[in-house]
Amino acid sequence: MPYAHITGWGMAVPEPVLTNDDLAKIVETSDEWIRDRTGIRERRIARENEFPSTLGVEASIQALKVANLRPTDLDLIICTSSSPEYFFPATACLIQDQLGATKAGAFDLLAACTGFIFATNMAAQAIRSGSIKNVLVVGTETLSRFVDWKDRNTCILFGDGAGAFVLQASDQPGGVLSAVMHSDGSGGDSLSLPAGGARLPATEATIHEGKHFIHMDGKEVFRFATRVMGRAATEALELAGMTTEDIQWIIPHQANYRIIETAAKYLKMPLDKFIINVDRYGNTSTASIPIATVEAAQKGQLKPGDKVVFVGFGAGLTWGALTAQWTGPLPVKRHVHPEQYRWFARVRSFFRRIIRIIEGIFFRREL
Ligand code: UT7
């Protein structure tokens, strides 16, 4: 049975920075309150021309470069987002098109902030089954578009960004070692985007009542998160036959510094074993774990051979953890430049649209 190795990683964040002081100008809050209660100092906000797909593509190109893969080498793209570009088509399909990953199947997976753990596990399982070799997993968000900028309970928390992993099959032991996935739909109300779906389609009233924004019972989510984070990490470690002594790093979902502190206490691990960057990006939902991972890899904290636990929680409610032995790129001789495919992809996409229009005209005539 092949092993599923994480061989590439990349991230993209928008340039514009929104500080706590900036927020204090639009809602009744303060830098001190936000830092004390969340650990967040600033977050990135997407420009008008930045979307989950464009940020996702940037992160993916970096990940493909690290893994030394062409977009056309990909068999599957799984995108996970709490702020997808559309209901459908899937953001994964937009990324597939923009990358020029012509041989890849692509779909979205929705598990809110736990999405990246669920998606990475699904990618690993597909590789372990022997049916595919190269998978791209993308977590990407422009949550700023779904935040009520008048609601100080939520607008201080979220930020935009994207992160991506490439997973590849190899006979060498290592890579993803274990994973646990959990859900409890009975807690769905505590964090939701109430309108826009089939239950509450968009109307003047839903817009007027602010139901297209994120709604959150912060205290309830906080209690849930502190209950499940440490437990999920322990379960995944046990499944891999490891303890906290065996691992070099924990990379948690970056929602709130105090939640991470509680998980560290539960696991009896020092905080310096946790990769934390919530101060600079806020909560980027599905992108938070890969962004923290990429920064740790780029700084040289996370090294090949290191054992790591990824752990997260989110709306649904969902929570989960995944353990992996960090690999790094598999040895290959060629050097590829995945960004060059972007131009081919644009031209190809344009011509495919024209061909579909022409086919449509002839098909109608045949009828
Ligand atoms: O990916 C999952 C996403 N969600 C989360 O992770 C959220 C988890 N929850 C949390 O992180 C915390 O519950 C929050 C940071 C959202 C809130 O912190 P808290 O310590 O639970 O504060 P609180 O909701 O109990 O509010 C305490 C007080 C309230 O005032 P009163 O009723 O005591 O007068 C709030 O109105 O703080 C007030 N408050 C604020 N004050 C200044 C709430 N938000 C703010 C704010 N600035 N931004």
Boltz pocket constraint, residues with backbone or C-beta under 6 A from the ligand:
constraints:
  - pocket:
      binder: B
      contacts: [[A, 28], [A, 29], [A, 30], [A, 33], [A, 34], [A, 37], [A, 38], [A, 113], [A, 152], [A, 153], [A, 156], [A, 216], [A, 217], [A, 218], [A, 219], [A, 221], [A, 222], [A, 225], [A, 255], [A, 256], [A, 283], [A, 285], [A, 313], [A, 314], [A, 315]]
      max_distance: 6.0
